[in-house]
Amino acid sequence: MHPETSHQQQPPVPRIIPRREHNLSRKNIDPDALKVLYRLHRHGFKAYLVGGSVRDLLLGRRPKDFDVGTDARPNQVYKLFRNSRIIGRRFRLVQVFFRGGKIIEVSTFRRAADPDSDEVLGSNNTFGTAAEDAMRRDLTINALFYDIADFSIVDYVGGMEDLQNQLVRAVGDADVRFHRDPVRVLRAVRHAARIGFTLTRDTRAAVNEHRREFSLCPTSRIRDELMRDLQGGSAASWLDLAHRTKVLYSLLPTLEDYYGRGPGAAKRRGQVIELMAKVDQAVAQGQPYPDAVVVAALFWPALVHKAKGLELPPGRAGRVTWGGFVRENLPALARPVAFAKRVMERACQTSALMAPMLQESPGDRLPKKITDKGYFPDACLLGDLLGLNLRAMAGHGQAKTKPGGAKRRRRRRRPNRRRRRRPPAKSNQANSTAS
């Protein structure tokens, strides 16, 4: 069952997959998410596990988040959980807090925006039914519900079929869905890359059509979605698919001449994909790189190619030249995406210390005033990604030597001691009294 439009006169009849016909088990659901589900159910509300958590559990993967959908209104949910708060303007939802900083988000079923409206990012805070909530979601594989009442899967949009066929399909009309929120283009590409699924023909056509509309979205949303792609554990496969769909060059048109076309583009693209594979490996090991290091790695092959022909003198002079080049060119490459200032600043600082990779004579040691900088540890991480051991170049505690090899004796400075004041001389009157 694949709906042809994003809205229908009659609500779709769901396909109910009973517990014996699917592999989603409660033992794999977060215990705190189960507490939320059961409390809502005991108070007479519908309580569904929704979204990507259902998809991941059915695929045998560990979800990052567990989200709950219900017919209870936000104020009703808030009254049930003292450890909660209501947030959001465009989408009102409830966050329930647990120990360790864990948050379970509970959203009330909503219906899609006015089907006759062509507004991009229009307000959508109108409550609806479970069927209407499923029909307003972005992808069919993200619109599956797990009902805590009988442990069944509720499927209004054919998501189970697409999950079995390894397809990523927009719910309803992909053109309408992606035009109303172009960020859904990024999510379609992300999920296809992350789980190795294929975009359906109509979904891929809509991706190609609406990838040019990112400028209609808040810059903060685009930046956050891009960082999720780079830090989500599948950055290498995402980058490859983002190149093939040209989504990467809609986000960062400055990179198309370096990774997308022209002589050597395939080689540079292979280099950046290799770097992102190392980032993915670190995420899998629970030791993700800082955002600034990942951003610097994303632009590194383009930065090196842009510096072709730049002469870097040996030692300190070359480091200064390279640092000035980075300061001028890295922000220009990254400008289409409004990265946080602190992230961009740190990316420039760390990239500026990579001069030894391009110098024929980099010198043996980095001065202590550099290795003592707060950004030096991040620069070491970037160096590890690029194959440069900056720690070995740290010159802490190294005595300087004369050309002949003998150590130069450092002149010890005497401590600056205050002269002891002499006691004041006794007055003549006091002396005469004493005698």
N, C-alpha and C positions, 0 to 999 in steps of 0.2 A: 504494500500500500504506500504509494508515493503521491502526496497531494500535488496537484498542478498549480495551485495558487496558495498564497500565504494566508488567505482567509476563505472560509466557506460559510454558506448559509446554515448548514446543519453541522454540529460538532462531529468530528470523526469518531467512529466506533473503535475503541482500542483493542489491540490484540493482547490478551492476557496470557503470559507464559508462566505456568505454575512452577512451584519450587522444584519438582522432580525433573523439569525440562531445562533447567539452567544451572550454571555452576557458581552463582553468587552465594556465598555463605556468610552468615552473621559473624562468624569467628574472625573474618577478615575486615570487618567494619570497626572503626575506632570505637572503643568503649564509651567515650563521652558523646559521640554522635548517636550511639544507641540510646543513651540516657535521654537525649533530646527527643528522639523519635518516639520512645516509649511514653514519655510524659505527655507529649502532644496527643498520642493515641488514647491514653487513659482518660484524658479530659474531653474526649469525643471529637477531636479534630482529625482530619486526614493528615498523615505524616509519611512523606516520601523521601527517600534518599534520591537526589537528583543530580543531573549534569555529568561532568567528567568522572566523578567518583564511581558511578555505575558503569560507565564505559570501561574504565581501567580495571575494575574488579572482574568484569566479565572477560577481559583479556588476560587475566592473571597477573596484572600489574598492581603495584602499591600506589594508591592515590596520594597526592600531596595534600589535598583538602577534601573534606567531607561536608557537602552542602545539603541543606534540608529544605524541602518545599512543603507548604501546608496551606489549608484554606483558612487558618486562623489569621486574623488581622494583626498588624505589628503591635498594637497596644495590648491585644490579648496574649500574644507571645511574651511580651515584656512583663506582664503580670505573673506569668507562670515561672519565669526565671529571674530571681533577684540579681543574679550575676550576669546581667545583660544590659544592653543599651540599644537605642534605635538610632540608626545613622542613615545618611543619604538624602539627596534632594530629588534627583531624577528618579532614582529607585530607592524606596524606603524599605529597609530590611533591619533585622535584629541580629546583633552579635552576642553570642553567649560565651562567656569567658570561663576557662578552666585552668588548672594549675599548669605551670610551665609555659605560660604565654599562649596556650592553645585557644583558638577561636573557632567556634562552629557557627556558620552563618545560616540564618533561617529567613527565607523569603516567602512572602504571601503570593499565591498564584496570581498571575497577571494576564491580561489579554493584550493582543498586539495593538499597535497604534491604529488610528483611523485609516482604513484601507484606501480611502479616497484622497488622503493627504500625501503629498510628495515631499514633505518636509524631511530634511536630513537631521538626524539626531533629535527628533521631536520628543516631547515629554511623554513618558509612558509609566504612569503610576496608577492606572486603572485596574482594580482587582478583578479577577475572573475565575474561571474554573481550571481544573487540571488539564483538560483538553486544550483550552485556550492558551494556557501557559506553555504546553508542549509546542503548539503551533507558532509561538512567537520566538522560539529559540533559533540559534544560528544553524546548527548542523543536526542531521538526524541522529547521529551516534551520540550527540550530547543531549538528546531529548528523551532519554529512557528514564523511567521512574521505578524505584524499588519500593514496594508497599510493605511497611512493617506489619500491617494487619494480618496478612496471609503469606508474606515472603515471596510474592510473585513479582514479575517484571511487567510493567504497564507500558505498552508501546503504541503511541498514537500516530507515528509518522514513518513507520517502516525502518526504524533504526536497527533492530535485531537482524534484519535481512542484510542491511548494508554492512553491519559488523561482521557477519559471516562471509560476505563477499569482499571484505576489505576495501570498502569504498567510502570516500568522503563526499557527502551530498548536502547541499543546502536544503533547509526546510522550505517547501513551497517554491515560489519563483525566486531563483537565485539573483536575478537582476534587481528585483524589488528589495530583497533582503540585504544585499550588499550596498545598494545605493542609499538606503536609509541609515546604514551604519557601516562606512567603509572599513572600519577596524575589523569587521568580520572577514574581510579578505585575508588579513594577517592570520587570523585564527584558523581559517581553512587550510592555509599553507602550513601552519605550525603543526596541526594535528596530522595532516598527511605525511609530513616529514618525520614527526616523532614516533608514530606507530607503523610507518612504512606502508600506508594505504595509498590508493590512487584517487585523484580528483575525478569525479564524473565529468562527462563532456560539457554539460550545461554549467556545472559549477566552475570548471576551468575557464570557460568562455566568459563567465561573469567576473572571475578574478582578473582576467586580462582587460575587461572593459572598465572596471571600477578601481583598479589599482592606482589610477591617476587622480583619485578623489581624496587622497590622504590629507591634502591641505585643508579640507573642510572640517577635519577633526581637531580637537584641542591638541596642541603640541605635546602636552604632558602625557596624554594617552598614547600617542604614537611612540614617544620615547620609552614609556613603561612597557609597552607591548614588545618593542624591539629588544629591550634588556631581558625580558622573559624568554625570548627566542635564543638569545646568546647565552643565558645562564640556566637554561632549562634542561641541560643534559643531552640535547640533540642539535647543537649548534652547527655541526658539520653537515648533517643531512639537511637541516633547514637552509643553510647557505647554498647548498647545491640546488635545491628545489626553488629557492627564492631567485637564484640566477636564471633557471630555466623558465620560470614564469615571469621574469623581469620585475618581480615585486621588489627585489633588492635595489634596483635602479630607479624605482618610483620613490623609495624611501631615501636613497642616497644617489642621486644622479651624478654626483661627483666621482663615483666609483666605476661608472660604466666604461670609461676609456681605459681603465686599468684592469678590471676583471671581466668585462663583458665583451669587448671587441678589440680588434687590432692585434698587431704582432706581439706575441708574448703574453697575451691576456690569459690564455688557458694555463700557462705555467704559473703565473701569479695567482690565479684563482685556485690552482692546486695547492699552492703554498699556504694561502689563508685557510683553506679547508683543512689542511693538515694541522695548522695552529688551533683551529676550533675543535678538532678531534682531541687534542691534548687538553683543552678546556673541558670537554665532555668527560674525559677520563678522570679529571680532578673532581668534577661534580659527582661522578659515580662513586668515588672514594670518600665522599663527604668532606672534601677540602677544596671548595670552589675558590677560584681566583677573585680578587677584588674587581669591582666593575671597571675601574680605571685601567687595570691591566688587560682586561678582555677588550675594551674599546681600543687601546693602543695596539693590541695584536690584530684586530680587525683591519686597521688602516696600515699596518706595517709594510706589507709588500707594495702597496700603492705609494707609500712615502719613500721607500727605497728607490722605486722606479722614477719617481718625480725628482729625486736627487741625482739622477744619472748625469755625470759630467761635473758635479760639484767637487771641487778640490778641497780635501781635508788635510791640512798640514799635520805633522807628527805631534803627538802629545797634547798639551793643554790647548794650544792654538786651534787644533782640529776639533776638540771638544766644544770650544766656544763657537766655532763656525757652525757645527752641526746643531748645537742648541738653538742658535738664532734661526736656522733653517726650519727646525721643528716648530718653534714658536709661531712662525709665519705661515707654515703650510698645513700643519695638522688641524688647527681650528677651521681652516678654509675647507678641507676635505670633509669635516664633520658637520659643517654649518647647517645643512638641510634638516638635520635632527637636532632638536634643542636639548642636547645632553646637559645634565646638571653642571653648573660652573665648577663645583669642587671636583667632579669626575673628570671634566675636560682639563682642568689645571693639573691634576695629578697625572693624567695621561701624557701631557706635554712634558712634565718633569721627568717621568720615567723614560719616555722615549728619547729625551735629550741625552740620557746617560748611555745610550746604545751606540755612541760614536765608534767605540773600538771595533764594532763589527764591520765598519766601512773604512777604517783607517789601515794603511799599510804598516804604519809604525804607531800603534796606539799608546806606547809607553807601558812601563811595568806596574805602576802604582797609581791609584787614585788618591788625591789629597784627603786628609782627614776631615777638612771642612765640608767635603762632599759626602763622605761615608757616614758622617754624623747627622746628615739631614734626615728629617722625619720621613721623607719619601724613598730613602735608599732601600729599605726592605722590599717595597713594592717594585722598585727597579730591579732588584735581584730576582724577584718572581718573573718579571717580564724577560729578564735575561735567561732564566731557566727555560722559558717557552721558546726563545729564539736560539738557544744554544750558546749563550755567553755566560761565563762564570764570573760575575762581578765580585763575588765574595773573595775570590782569589786575588783580585786587584786592589782590595782594601789595604791601605798602608798604615794600619794602626800600629803604633809602637815601634816602627821600623827606624833604626838609627841611620842618619845620613852618613855617607862615606866619602872620603876624598878620592880623587882619581887614582892615587897610588894604592888604595885599598885600606889604608889605616882609618880607623874611626876618628871622627872629629870630636875632640873633647868639648863638652858643653861647659861654659863658664858658669859656675855656681854663684848665684847672687847671695850676698850676706843678708840676713834678716834685718829689717829696718827696726832697730830697737830704739826706744825712746830713752833719752838721757834722764838719769834719775836727778830730780831736783834736790839741791842742797837745802837743808833746813834753814829757815831764816835766822840771821844772827840775833842774839839777845840784845835788848836795848841797854844802853849805859845805865839807865835808871834802875833796871832790874839787877844789874851787876852790883851797883852800889848798895842796894838793899840787902843783897845776899851777903856782902862783906860786912 
